[in-house]
């Protein structure tokens, strides 16, 4: 019988040689509350970095800043990966969301999409609409090694159940003309993210910021983040967004939802 939801065997076979699923714990569900919540529970029970939890649908999918993530069945990607932040953790923790965004954009391009843009910190946009998002959480910020749960949701095929919850969202059939299987995109994302994190101690840190900017929407857009409104300028070294407010001061944005108000 064909597997329902995410096919762990197919995913494992698509990982690069030397990183086959045999040495990686991959846990799949037809449906789960949230792959990120499930992975956090398993981390508390002692599973190692590299563990993957994936599901065919989620009943309580979570987005950034407490939002809900619509997670219907039908071929979308809902996957969480545990990564170990390389030391120095305080510096490298902020690199994880950027690295995840770049790895996800690259995975989609390698699957055939011509252009995927990143909206800070790691919304994945196609034709200006949100195809997917990434949620990075450290369940135990004091633990060493510091483990981060990187959860990715990509609308590779199914439409959101409740369009009102998914304003501005796109599905791949809408913006690309057809669906894509989740496993190859997932394998490229997982191996790409781990490769990038492994280079952070060396020149990878500067390269990451450059690669992120090369895939990002152009700066110079008017945005609102919480109570801050101004024009996007750049990223700082820690990966935070710099916004010039109308009185000329520069605000440093470390988190939140960025509402795009136009050029
Ligand atoms: C965002 O708000 O843009 C981030 C969305 C992240 C959704 C993914 S789906 C897999 C993982 N499990 C969750 O509950 N959330 C993330």
Boltz pocket constraint, residues with backbone or C-beta under 6 A from the ligand:
constraints:
  - pocket:
      binder: B
      contacts: [[A, 33], [A, 34], [A, 35], [A, 36], [A, 37], [A, 58], [A, 60], [A, 61], [A, 62], [A, 63], [A, 64], [A, 65], [A, 67], [A, 69], [A, 77], [A, 78], [A, 79], [A, 80], [A, 123], [A, 132], [A, 133], [A, 134], [A, 135], [A, 151], [A, 152], [A, 153], [A, 154]]
      max_distance: 6.0
